[in-house]
Amino acid sequence: SSNYSDADHSSANNAASVVMEAGVGNFDKTQLTKLLTGKTVNVRPFIGETTEGMSGNASPDDIETMFQLIYLYFTAPRKDANALQSYVTKQNAIYKNLMSNPQYYFMDQTIKIKTDNHPRRGFPTEESLEAIDLDRAYTIYKERFGDASDFTFFFVGNFKQDNIKKLAATYLG
């Protein structure tokens, strides 16, 4: 997110989460959840201040599904205004609850004092979450994840190496 201006910070910082809230391909989040019922698989794209990537896990039986999700997060992210509003509403509730805890409130105020209220520091505010622009967040996501060729993938766990090579060639190559 450090590649983007302060004006784009909220959109950049939340772009991957907004896409996750929308789903992938032809599946919104609810449809995707139903489709994955009974499977042990998780894929999560992320955009940090200085890093971007995907993390995930799967049971040995669901490794191909994990690769399919990785592929879809690269090639078919969804853009959904209702998903953005849902995300903002949930995040506002989470941070309102956090700020009701004196320890978190003190931490947030301390960060703001130390950084002279820098817009990239401290907990998100209702205003910063409302400032997420769907078109800009989607564009930023596609800029960051539009080309998997500059990503390095690491796979660890219980799998057959030949199978992983075949899946990587199919879904990442």
Sequence and secondary structure as in RCSB ss.txt:
>XXXX:A:sequence
SSNYSDADHSSANNAASVVMEAGVGNFDKTQLTKLLTGKTVNVRPFIGETTEGMSGNASPDDIETMFQLIYLYFT
APRKDANALQSYVTKQNAIYKNLMSNPQYYFMDQTIKIKTDNHPRRGFPTEESLEAIDLDRAYTIYKERFGDASD
FTFFFVGNFKQDNIKKLAATYLG
>XXXX:A:secstr
 TTS GGGHHHHHHHHHHHHHH BTTB HHHHHHHTTT  EEEEEEE SS EEEEEEE GGGHHHHHHHHHHHHH
 B   HHHHHHHHHHHHHHHHHHHTSHHHHHHHHHHHHHTTT TTSSS  HHHHHT  HHHHHHHHHHHHS GGG
      SS  HHHHHHHHHHHT 
